[in-house]
Amino acid sequence: MKKTFIILTFIVNLNLGFGQTKTQIDSLLNTIAEIENSKEITKTVEAEKIIIFGEKSLPILAEFFTDSTVTKVKSECQERNLTKGELSIIMADRIERMPYATITGIQNCTLTFCKNNPNLIEYYLWAIKRDGIGAFQDKYKDWLVSDDRKDWTSLFDTRTKKGIRKEKRSRK
């Protein structure tokens, strides 16, 4: 009986902790949604807080990808205001660069991105929207749990995921 109570308490606490994190991320995204220029997204205190959540926030951010609420954030690159879902895509990419060709289906051989914009994934938002945010969300969630992700190295980071994790462990 005591063992059952302990297990139930653990499960309830685990669920509450996850819910609280999702609520926190939602609140932080809502605050980010008030800025005017997409180039400033990752310079906000709220973005830094999401980035600090790290890898564990990626599945939570993915839940917001399909949120079509239009924000005040103007994208010069897309020539329109971004949605809350697109803000969460940008934040997920800032935490861990995505394999753009794999997830978007667009091969960017010339490495063309939005001029002077640190949000590299923003360049691909037109393709994501064209192919359907839900389809992108599914591809991304599949990527998060794939074996390929463990060894994937971003073009913009010369270290592998395993190497980065090993570095973090050695620092402790």
N, CA and C atoms as an extended XYZ file, in Angstrom:
516
Properties=species:S:1:pos:R:3:atomname:S:1:resname:S:1:resid:I:1 pbc="F F F"
N         0.827       -1.184        0.000 N   MET     1
C         0.000        0.000        0.000 CA  MET     1
C         0.883        1.264        0.000 C   MET     1
N         1.906        1.261        0.859 N   LYS     2
C         2.810        2.395        0.953 CA  LYS     2
C         3.566        2.592       -0.369 C   LYS     2
N         3.968        1.489       -0.992 N   LYS     3
C         4.687        1.536       -2.257 CA  LYS     3
C         3.801        2.148       -3.346 C   LYS     3
N         2.538        1.778       -3.375 N   THR     4
C         1.583        2.317       -4.353 CA  THR     4
C         1.428        3.824       -4.161 C   THR     4
N         1.344        4.262       -2.911 N   PHE     5
C         1.207        5.685       -2.607 CA  PHE     5
C         2.430        6.459       -3.098 C   PHE     5
N         3.600        5.914       -2.882 N   ILE     6
C         4.835        6.570       -3.307 CA  ILE     6
C         4.880        6.678       -4.835 C   ILE     6
N         4.500        5.628       -5.528 N   ILE     7
C         4.486        5.638       -6.994 CA  ILE     7
C         3.490        6.669       -7.505 C   ILE     7
N         2.294        6.698       -6.924 N   LEU     8
C         1.276        7.673       -7.336 CA  LEU     8
C         1.742        9.107       -7.081 C   LEU     8
N         2.368        9.331       -5.946 N   THR     9
C         2.893       10.658       -5.625 CA  THR     9
C         3.949       11.072       -6.643 C   THR     9
N         4.832       10.160       -7.006 N   PHE    10
C         5.861       10.433       -7.999 CA  PHE    10
C         5.243       10.792       -9.343 C   PHE    10
N         4.253       10.037       -9.776 N   ILE    11
C         3.597       10.285      -11.065 CA  ILE    11
C         2.902       11.640      -11.074 C   ILE    11
N         2.197       11.968       -9.996 N   VAL    12
C         1.511       13.259       -9.902 CA  VAL    12
C         2.526       14.397       -9.945 C   VAL    12
N         3.617       14.272       -9.198 N   ASN    13
C         4.648       15.314       -9.197 CA  ASN    13
C         5.306       15.452      -10.562 C   ASN    13
N         5.537       14.341      -11.236 N   LEU    14
C         6.132       14.367      -12.563 CA  LEU    14
C         5.216       15.112      -13.525 C   LEU    14
N         3.925       14.804      -13.493 N   ASN    15
C         2.961       15.466      -14.369 CA  ASN    15
C         2.839       16.949      -14.055 C   ASN    15
N         2.840       17.304      -12.793 N   LEU    16
C         2.751       18.710      -12.419 CA  LEU    16
C         3.991       19.470      -12.857 C   LEU    16
N         5.141       18.859      -12.709 N   GLY    17
C         6.387       19.497      -13.132 CA  GLY    17
C         6.402       19.739      -14.624 C   GLY    17
N         5.949       18.783      -15.411 N   PHE    18
C         5.903       18.937      -16.861 CA  PHE    18
C         4.903       20.017      -17.238 C   PHE    18
N         3.745       20.000      -16.588 N   GLY    19
C         2.716       20.991      -16.868 CA  GLY    19
C         3.189       22.391      -16.537 C   GLY    19
N         3.894       22.525      -15.440 N   GLN    20
C         4.398       23.824      -15.035 CA  GLN    20
C         5.409       24.337      -16.061 C   GLN    20
N         6.258       23.484      -16.559 N   THR    21
C         7.230       23.888      -17.558 CA  THR    21
C         6.525       24.321      -18.842 C   THR    21
N         5.509       23.579      -19.256 N   LYS    22
C         4.753       23.945      -20.452 CA  LYS    22
C         4.068       25.297      -20.236 C   LYS    22
N         3.530       25.499      -19.058 N   THR    23
C         2.888       26.771      -18.733 CA  THR    23
C         3.911       27.900      -18.741 C   THR    23
N         5.081       27.642      -18.185 N   GLN    24
C         6.135       28.655      -18.171 CA  GLN    24
C         6.567       29.013      -19.592 C   GLN    24
N         6.771       28.009      -20.417 N   ILE    25
C         7.193       28.255      -21.794 CA  ILE    25
C         6.105       29.011      -22.549 C   ILE    25
N         4.855       28.650      -22.339 N   ASP    26
C         3.736       29.348      -22.969 CA  ASP    26
C         3.762       30.828      -22.584 C   ASP    26
N         3.941       31.098      -21.320 N   SER    27
C         3.982       32.474      -20.824 CA  SER    27
C         5.164       33.241      -21.421 C   SER    27
N         6.311       32.591      -21.486 N   LEU    28
C         7.498       33.233      -22.057 CA  LEU    28
C         7.302       33.517      -23.551 C   LEU    28
N         6.696       32.574      -24.280 N   LEU    29
C         6.410       32.794      -25.704 CA  LEU    29
C         5.437       33.954      -25.885 C   LEU    29
N         4.446       34.055      -25.001 N   ASN    30
C         3.483       35.159      -25.084 CA  ASN    30
C         4.173       36.509      -24.903 C   ASN    30
N         5.160       36.574      -24.034 N   THR    31
C         5.899       37.819      -23.834 CA  THR    31
C         6.777       38.123      -25.043 C   THR    31
N         7.432       37.105      -25.580 N   ILE    32
C         8.257       37.280      -26.788 CA  ILE    32
C         7.384       37.774      -27.939 C   ILE    32
N         6.142       37.342      -27.986 N   ALA    33
C         5.213       37.700      -29.063 CA  ALA    33
C         4.900       39.195      -29.119 C   ALA    33
N         5.329       39.927      -28.114 N   GLU    34
C         5.055       41.367      -28.043 CA  GLU    34
C         6.166       42.224      -28.656 C   GLU    34
N         7.319       41.623      -28.972 N   ILE    35
C         8.400       42.433      -29.547 CA  ILE    35
C         8.068       42.733      -31.009 C   ILE    35
N         8.770       43.678      -31.599 N   GLU    36
C         8.393       44.135      -32.935 CA  GLU    36
C         9.172       43.501      -34.078 C   GLU    36
N        10.433       43.106      -33.845 N   ASN    37
C        11.266       42.620      -34.938 CA  ASN    37
C        11.789       41.225      -34.623 C   ASN    37
N        11.653       40.321      -35.575 N   SER    38
C        12.071       38.928      -35.354 CA  SER    38
C        13.564       38.792      -35.067 C   SER    38
N        14.367       39.735      -35.532 N   LYS    39
C        15.809       39.682      -35.277 CA  LYS    39
C        16.127       39.838      -33.793 C   LYS    39
N        15.179       40.357      -33.032 N   GLU    40
C        15.384       40.620      -31.610 CA  GLU    40
C        14.898       39.477      -30.711 C   GLU    40
N        14.282       38.460      -31.280 N   ILE    41
C        13.669       37.386      -30.493 CA  ILE    41
C        14.630       36.812      -29.458 C   ILE    41
N        15.789       36.390      -29.909 N   THR    42
C        16.708       35.686      -29.005 CA  THR    42
C        17.502       36.623      -28.110 C   THR    42
N        17.304       37.916      -28.254 N   LYS    43
C        17.971       38.880      -27.379 CA  LYS    43
C        17.132       39.191      -26.145 C   LYS    43
N        15.936       38.638      -26.072 N   THR    44
C        15.054       38.924      -24.944 CA  THR    44
C        15.395       38.048      -23.743 C   THR    44
N        15.070       38.541      -22.574 N   VAL    45
C        15.263       37.789      -21.332 CA  VAL    45
C        14.420       36.512      -21.379 C   VAL    45
N        13.226       36.605      -21.938 N   GLU    46
C        12.322       35.452      -22.012 CA  GLU    46
C        12.907       34.349      -22.891 C   GLU    46
N        13.514       34.737      -24.012 N   ALA    47
C        14.153       33.745      -24.881 CA  ALA    47
C        15.310       33.069      -24.158 C   ALA    47
N        16.086       33.845      -23.431 N   GLU    48
C        17.196       33.277      -22.658 CA  GLU    48
C        16.683       32.249      -21.647 C   GLU    48
N        15.549       32.539      -21.023 N   LYS    49
C        14.977       31.598      -20.052 CA  LYS    49
C        14.574       30.297      -20.727 C   LYS    49
N        13.986       30.389      -21.920 N   ILE    50
C        13.609       29.168      -22.656 CA  ILE    50
C        14.863       28.396      -23.047 C   ILE    50
N        15.876       29.104      -23.495 N   ILE    51
C        17.131       28.458      -23.897 CA  ILE    51
C        17.765       27.739      -22.708 C   ILE    51
N        17.653       28.326      -21.517 N   ILE    52
C        18.193       27.695      -20.312 CA  ILE    52
C        17.486       26.375      -20.007 C   ILE    52
N        16.186       26.275      -20.328 N   PHE    53
C        15.485       24.995      -20.147 CA  PHE    53
C        16.184       23.904      -20.950 C   PHE    53
N        16.802       24.288      -22.061 N   GLY    54
C        17.609       23.375      -22.860 CA  GLY    54
C        16.824       22.325      -23.609 C   GLY    54
N        17.510       21.227      -23.844 N   GLU    55
C        16.999       20.128      -24.659 CA  GLU    55
C        15.648       19.597      -24.181 C   GLU    55
N        15.417       19.617      -22.872 N   LYS    56
C        14.158       19.084      -22.350 CA  LYS    56
C        12.957       19.920      -22.784 C   LYS    56
N        13.190       21.158      -23.222 N   SER    57
C        12.076       21.999      -23.661 CA  SER    57
C        11.685       21.750      -25.119 C   SER    57
N        12.492       21.023      -25.870 N   LEU    58
C        12.211       20.828      -27.293 CA  LEU    58
C        10.858       20.154      -27.563 C   LEU    58
N        10.508       19.054      -26.865 N   PRO    59
C         9.185       18.465      -27.113 CA  PRO    59
C         8.047       19.413      -26.724 C   PRO    59
N         8.276       20.229      -25.699 N   ILE    60
C         7.251       21.179      -25.265 CA  ILE    60
C         7.090       22.269      -26.324 C   ILE    60
N         8.195       22.798      -26.810 N   LEU    61
C         8.120       23.804      -27.870 CA  LEU    61
C         7.426       23.235      -29.105 C   LEU    61
N         7.701       21.973      -29.417 N   ALA    62
C         7.079       21.342      -30.590 CA  ALA    62
C         5.555       21.317      -30.476 C   ALA    62
N         5.042       21.249      -29.268 N   GLU    63
C         3.591       21.268      -29.061 CA  GLU    63
C         2.979       22.603      -29.507 C   GLU    63
N         3.768       23.650      -29.482 N   PHE    64
C         3.278       24.980      -29.868 CA  PHE    64
C         3.414       25.261      -31.364 C   PHE    64
N         4.110       24.418      -32.115 N   PHE    65
C         4.358       24.680      -33.535 CA  PHE    65
C         3.081       25.001      -34.312 C   PHE    65
N         1.987       24.366      -33.988 N   THR    66
C         0.751       24.545      -34.756 CA  THR    66
C        -0.109       25.708      -34.262 C   THR    66
N         0.377       26.461      -33.282 N   ASP    67
C        -0.375       27.608      -32.773 CA  ASP    67
C        -0.340       28.723      -33.815 C   ASP    67
N        -1.489       29.023      -34.397 N   SER    68
C        -1.557       29.995      -35.493 CA  SER    68
C        -1.892       31.416      -35.030 C   SER    68
N        -1.774       31.669      -33.741 N   THR    69
C        -2.023       33.007      -33.213 CA  THR    69
C        -0.990       33.977      -33.790 C   THR    69
N        -1.472       35.011      -34.482 N   VAL    70
C        -0.565       35.994      -35.070 CA  VAL    70
C        -0.037       36.909      -33.963 C   VAL    70
N         1.269       37.154      -33.991 N   THR    71
C         1.935       37.969      -32.965 CA  THR    71
C         2.257       39.358      -33.516 C   THR    71
N         2.859       40.182      -32.692 N   LYS    72
C         3.321       41.511      -33.107 CA  LYS    72
C         4.699       41.451      -33.765 C   LYS    72
N         5.302       40.274      -33.760 N   VAL    73
C         6.672       40.115      -34.261 CA  VAL    73
C         6.676       40.124      -35.791 C   VAL    73
N         7.300       41.152      -36.328 N   LYS    74
C         7.394       41.307      -37.785 CA  LYS    74
C         8.662       40.635      -38.288 C   LYS    74
N         8.515       39.851      -39.334 N   SER    75
C         9.658       39.226      -39.983 CA  SER    75
C         9.923       39.960      -41.291 C   SER    75
N        11.075       40.620      -41.371 N   GLU    76
C        11.466       41.267      -42.617 CA  GLU    76
C        11.684       40.219      -43.700 C   GLU    76
N        12.184       39.081      -43.286 N   CYS    77
C        12.481       37.979      -44.195 CA  CYS    77
C        11.207       37.430      -44.853 C   CYS    77
N        10.173       37.269      -44.060 N   GLN    78
C         8.915       36.710      -44.557 CA  GLN    78
C         7.916       37.799      -44.981 C   GLN    78
N         8.243       39.047      -44.660 N   GLU    79
C         7.400       40.204      -44.968 CA  GLU    79
C         5.986       40.055      -44.401 C   GLU    79
N         5.940       39.619      -43.140 N   ARG    80
C         4.660       39.449      -42.450 CA  ARG    80
C         4.931       39.257      -40.966 C   ARG    80
N         3.860       39.286      -40.191 N   ASN    81
C         3.995       38.996      -38.767 CA  ASN    81
C         4.021       37.489      -38.570 C   ASN    81
N         4.816       37.037      -37.622 N   LEU    82
C         4.960       35.613      -37.332 CA  LEU    82
C         3.851       35.135      -36.401 C   LEU    82
N         3.611       33.846      -36.425 N   THR    83
C         2.654       33.240      -35.501 CA  THR    83
C         3.390       32.780      -34.246 C   THR    83
N         2.648       32.488      -33.221 N   LYS    84
C         3.245       31.971      -31.991 CA  LYS    84
C         3.942       30.637      -32.276 C   LYS    84
N         3.364       29.838      -33.146 N   GLY    85
C         3.992       28.570      -33.531 CA  GLY    85
C         5.340       28.779      -34.187 C   GLY    85
N         5.440       29.795      -35.041 N   GLU    86
C         6.710       30.082      -35.701 CA  GLU    86
C         7.744       30.582      -34.701 C   GLU    86
N         7.303       31.326      -33.692 N   LEU    87
C         8.233       31.738      -32.630 CA  LEU    87
C         8.785       30.518      -31.909 C   LEU    87
N         7.929       29.526      -31.660 N   SER    88
C         8.397       28.320      -30.968 CA  SER    88
C         9.345       27.513      -31.857 C   SER    88
N         9.125       27.540      -33.167 N   ILE    89
C        10.047       26.877      -34.099 CA  ILE    89
C        11.423       27.557      -34.027 C   ILE    89
N        11.424       28.879      -34.030 N   ILE    90
C        12.677       29.635      -33.947 CA  ILE    90
C        13.396       29.321      -32.639 C   ILE    90
N        12.650       29.285      -31.549 N   MET    91
C        13.272       28.998      -30.254 CA  MET    91
C        13.836       27.573      -30.221 C   MET    91
N        13.102       26.616      -30.751 N   ALA    92
C        13.598       25.236      -30.779 CA  ALA    92
C        14.896       25.158      -31.586 C   ALA    92
N        14.941       25.868      -32.701 N   ASP    93
C        16.144       25.859      -33.538 CA  ASP    93
C        17.313       26.544      -32.843 C   ASP    93
N        17.053       27.530      -32.011 N   ARG    94
C        18.119       28.200      -31.275 CA  ARG    94
C        18.694       27.295      -30.186 C   ARG    94
N        17.859       26.446      -29.607 N   ILE    95
C        18.332       25.523      -28.577 CA  ILE    95
C        19.166       24.420      -29.208 C   ILE    95
N        18.679       23.908      -30.325 N   GLU    96
C        19.393       22.846      -31.035 CA  GLU    96
C        19.089       22.975      -32.515 C   GLU    96
N        20.112       23.309      -33.291 N   ARG    97
C        19.927       23.493      -34.735 CA  ARG    97
C        19.257       22.264      -35.352 C   ARG    97
N        18.317       22.535      -36.225 N   MET    98
C        17.580       21.471      -36.898 CA  MET    98
C        18.309       21.081      -38.185 C   MET    98
N        18.117       19.848      -38.626 N   PRO    99
C        18.650       19.455      -39.941 CA  PRO    99
C        17.663       19.952      -41.003 C   PRO    99
N        17.884       21.155      -41.494 N   TYR   100
C        16.903       21.839      -42.322 CA  TYR   100
C        16.431       21.021      -43.520 C   TYR   100
N        17.352       20.409      -44.236 N   ALA   101
C        16.962       19.632      -45.416 CA  ALA   101
C        16.075       18.450      -45.030 C   ALA   101
N        16.418       17.769      -43.960 N   THR   102
C        15.642       16.610      -43.510 CA  THR   102
C        14.244       17.008      -43.066 C   THR   102
N        14.140       18.075      -42.306 N   ILE   103
C        12.864       18.453      -41.695 CA  ILE   103
C        11.995       19.275      -42.646 C   ILE   103
N        12.616       20.159      -43.445 N   THR   104
C        11.811       21.017      -44.321 CA  THR   104
C        11.694       20.467      -45.737 C   THR   104
N        12.615       19.582      -46.108 N   GLY   105
C        12.610       19.061      -47.474 CA  GLY   105
C        13.279       20.014      -48.459 C   GLY   105
N        13.870       21.091      -47.958 N   ILE   106
C        14.516       22.087      -48.814 CA  ILE   106
C        16.028       21.988      -48.637 C   ILE   106
N        16.734       21.754      -49.722 N   GLN   107
C        18.194       21.714      -49.697 CA  GLN   107
C        18.694       23.114      -50.014 C   GLN   107
N        19.446       23.709      -49.118 N   ASN   108
C        19.933       25.073      -49.271 CA  ASN   108
C        21.422       25.021      -49.607 C   ASN   108
N        21.733       24.666      -50.828 N   CYS   109
C        23.130       24.476      -51.239 CA  CYS   109
C        23.937       25.771      -51.208 C   CYS   109
N        23.287       26.892      -51.435 N   THR   110
C        24.003       28.166      -51.466 CA  THR   110
C        24.107       28.793      -50.080 C   THR   110
N        23.539       28.145      -49.083 N   LEU   111
C        23.516       28.658      -47.712 CA  LEU   111
C        22.969       30.086      -47.663 C   LEU   111
N        21.879       30.281      -48.374 N   THR   112
C        21.193       31.562      -48.379 CA  THR   112
C        20.240       31.603      -47.193 C   THR   112
N        20.324       32.658      -46.400 N   PHE   113
C        19.432       32.842      -45.271 CA  PHE   113
C        18.932       34.279      -45.303 C   PHE   113
N        18.136       34.639      -44.338 N   CYS   114
C        17.642       36.011      -44.239 CA  CYS   114
C        18.806       36.911      -43.836 C   CYS   114
N        18.994       37.981      -44.559 N   LYS   115
C        20.139       38.874      -44.339 CA  LYS   115
C        20.134       39.453      -42.926 C   LYS   115
N        21.291       39.339      -42.269 N   ASN   116
C        21.498       39.874      -40.912 CA  ASN   116
C        20.486       39.362      -39.900 C   ASN   116
N        20.016       38.157      -40.091 N   ASN   117
C        19.031       37.585      -39.172 CA  ASN   117
C        19.635       36.342      -38.513 C   ASN   117
N        19.722       36.323      -37.192 N   PRO   118
C        20.328       35.185      -36.504 CA  PRO   118
C        19.432       33.936      -36.466 C   PRO   118
N        18.172       34.088      -36.844 N   ASN   119
C        17.220       32.972      -36.802 CA  ASN   119
C        17.235       32.228      -38.137 C   ASN   119
N        18.166       31.309      -38.299 N   LEU   120
C        18.365       30.651      -39.583 CA  LEU   120
C        17.106       29.928      -40.074 C   LEU   120
N        16.351       29.337      -39.176 N   ILE   121
C        15.147       28.598      -39.576 CA  ILE   121
C        14.091       29.528      -40.168 C   ILE   121
N        14.178       30.809      -39.863 N   GLU   122
C        13.198       31.774      -40.369 CA  GLU   122
C        13.168       31.786      -41.898 C   GLU   122
N        14.292       31.545      -42.518 N   TYR   123
C        14.382       31.485      -43.979 CA  TYR   123
C        13.458       30.397      -44.538 C   TYR   123
N        13.255       29.321      -43.793 N   TYR   124
C        12.482       28.174      -44.265 CA  TYR   124
C        10.991       28.233      -43.909 C   TYR   124
N        10.563       29.254      -43.203 N   LEU   125
C         9.172       29.296      -42.746 CA  LEU   125
C         8.169       29.251      -43.896 C   LEU   125
N         8.524       29.812      -45.037 N   TRP   126
C         7.622       29.754      -46.200 CA  TRP   126
C         7.381       28.307      -46.626 C   TRP   126
N         8.439       27.498      -46.615 N   ALA   127
C         8.318       26.095      -47.024 CA  ALA   127
C         7.558       25.291      -45.979 C   ALA   127
N         7.801       25.588      -44.714 N   ILE   128
C         7.092       24.907      -43.633 CA  ILE   128
C         5.601       25.193      -43.739 C   ILE   128
N         5.275       26.452      -43.966 N   LYS   129
C         3.868       26.856      -44.097 CA  LYS   129
C         3.236       26.206      -45.342 C   LYS   129
N         3.974       26.203      -46.439 N   ARG   130
C         3.484       25.627      -47.698 CA  ARG   130
C         3.150       24.141      -47.549 C   ARG   130
N         4.035       23.413      -46.867 N   ASP   131
C         3.866       21.966      -46.728 CA  ASP   131
C         2.963       21.578      -45.564 C   ASP   131
N         2.643       22.548      -44.708 N   GLY   132
C         1.763       22.286      -43.571 CA  GLY   132
C         2.539       22.206      -42.268 C   GLY   132
N         2.138       23.039      -41.334 N   ILE   133
C         2.810       23.078      -40.027 CA  ILE   133
C         2.672       21.732      -39.318 C   ILE   133
N         1.513       21.098      -39.446 N   GLY   134
C         1.299       19.794      -38.797 CA  GLY   134
C         2.278       18.748      -39.302 C   GLY   134
N         2.524       18.743      -40.615 N   ALA   135
C         3.476       17.789      -41.200 CA  ALA   135
C         4.885       18.077      -40.687 C   ALA   135
N         5.237       19.371      -40.600 N   PHE   136
C         6.540       19.756      -40.066 CA  PHE   136
C         6.661       19.309      -38.611 C   PHE   136
N         5.615       19.539      -37.841 N   GLN   137
C         5.613       19.157      -36.428 CA  GLN   137
C         5.848       17.646      -36.288 C   GLN   137
N         5.178       16.860      -37.102 N   ASP   138
C         5.356       15.401      -37.057 CA  ASP   138
C         6.792       15.006      -37.400 C   ASP   138
N         7.356       15.616      -38.453 N   LYS   139
C         8.739       15.318      -38.842 CA  LYS   139
C         9.700       15.690      -37.712 C   LYS   139
N         9.449       16.830      -37.096 N   TYR   140
C        10.324       17.293      -36.022 CA  TYR   140
C        10.248       16.358      -34.820 C   TYR   140
N         9.044       15.970      -34.437 N   LYS   141
C         8.892       15.057      -33.289 CA  LYS   141
C         9.558       13.719      -33.582 C   LYS   141
N         9.426       13.241      -34.810 N   ASP   142
C        10.111       11.996      -35.197 CA  ASP   142
C        11.626       12.177      -35.099 C   ASP   142
N        12.113       13.331      -35.546 N   TRP   143
C        13.545       13.624      -35.482 CA  TRP   143
C        14.044       13.617      -34.035 C   TRP   143
N        13.259       14.199      -33.133 N   LEU   144
C        13.680       14.290      -31.733 CA  LEU   144
C        13.952       12.926      -31.099 C   LEU   144
N        13.219       11.908      -31.523 N   VAL   145
C        13.377       10.581      -30.924 CA  VAL   145
C        14.187        9.626      -31.800 C   VAL   145
N        14.702       10.139      -32.912 N   SER   146
C        15.424        9.261      -33.840 CA  SER   146
C        16.854        8.980      -33.381 C   SER   146
N        17.376        7.853      -33.824 N   ASP   147
C        18.782        7.516      -33.559 CA  ASP   147
C        19.720        8.448      -34.327 C   ASP   147
N        19.284        8.906      -35.510 N   ASP   148
C        20.123        9.793      -36.317 CA  ASP   148
C        20.448       11.088      -35.576 C   ASP   148
N        19.537       11.554      -34.754 N   ARG   149
C        19.728       12.817      -34.032 CA  ARG   149
C        20.942       12.751      -33.099 C   ARG   149
N        21.174       11.584      -32.518 N   LYS   150
C        22.268       11.452      -31.553 CA  LYS   150
C        23.631       11.765      -32.161 C   LYS   150
N        23.814       11.431      -33.425 N   ASP   151
C        25.108       11.618      -34.078 CA  ASP   151
C        25.143       12.793      -35.036 C   ASP   151
N        24.004       13.436      -35.247 N   TRP   152
C        23.924       14.516      -36.223 CA  TRP   152
C        24.739       15.715      -35.778 C   TRP   152
N        25.474       16.294      -36.714 N   THR   153
C        26.245       17.495      -36.458 CA  THR   153
C        25.693       18.600      -37.344 C   THR   153
N        25.355       19.712      -36.742 N   SER   154
C        24.880       20.859      -37.496 CA  SER   154
C        26.012       21.412      -38.336 C   SER   154
N        25.682       21.926      -39.470 N   LEU   155
C        26.655       22.571      -40.338 CA  LEU   155
C        27.312       23.748      -39.618 C   LEU   155
N        26.605       24.284      -38.620 N   PHE   156
C        27.078       25.463      -37.911 CA  PHE   156
C        27.734       25.115      -36.579 C   PHE   156
N        27.898       23.820      -36.297 N   ASP   157
C        28.564       23.369      -35.082 CA  ASP   157
C        29.363       22.134      -35.458 C   ASP   157
N        30.636       22.169      -35.249 N   THR   158
C        31.493       21.076      -35.685 CA  THR   158
C        31.496       19.896      -34.724 C   THR   158
N        30.822       20.044      -33.575 N   ARG   159
C        30.780       18.960      -32.596 CA  ARG   159
C        29.543       18.089      -32.824 C   ARG   159
N        29.642       16.807      -32.520 N   THR   160
C        28.480       15.926      -32.585 CA  THR   160
C        27.685       16.046      -31.295 C   THR   160
N        26.454       15.571      -31.302 N   LYS   161
C        25.631       15.583      -30.089 CA  LYS   161
C        26.322       14.797      -28.975 C   LYS   161
N        26.866       13.638      -29.322 N   LYS   162
C        27.562       12.825      -28.326 CA  LYS   162
C        28.748       13.595      -27.748 C   LYS   162
N        29.484       14.290      -28.612 N   GLY   163
C        30.635       15.066      -28.166 CA  GLY   163
C        30.237       16.203      -27.243 C   GLY   163
N        29.142       16.868      -27.570 N   ILE   164
C        28.658       17.974      -26.738 CA  ILE   164
C        28.232       17.446      -25.376 C   ILE   164
N        27.486       16.339      -25.363 N   ARG   165
C        27.044       15.752      -24.094 CA  ARG   165
C        28.242       15.322      -23.250 C   ARG   165
N        29.259       14.753      -23.909 N   LYS   166
C        30.457       14.313      -23.207 CA  LYS   166
C        31.177       15.517      -22.601 C   LYS   166
N        31.243       16.633      -23.347 N   GLU   167
C        31.864       17.848      -22.823 CA  GLU   167
C        31.133       18.341      -21.594 C   GLU   167
N        29.806       18.336      -21.637 N   LYS   168
C        29.013       18.805      -20.506 CA  LYS   168
C        29.249       17.934      -19.277 C   LYS   168
N        29.298       16.615      -19.472 N   ARG   169
C        29.550       15.711      -18.350 CA  ARG   169
C        30.935       15.922      -17.749 C   ARG   169
N        31.919       16.188      -18.588 N   SER   170
C        33.290       16.348      -18.089 CA  SER   170
C        33.468       17.661      -17.318 C   SER   170
N        32.612       18.648      -17.580 N   ARG   171
C        32.693       19.924      -16.880 CA  ARG   171
C        32.178       19.836      -15.452 C   ARG   171
N        31.350       18.844      -15.172 N   LYS   172
C        30.734       18.721      -13.851 CA  LYS   172
C        31.677       18.198      -12.815 C   LYS   172
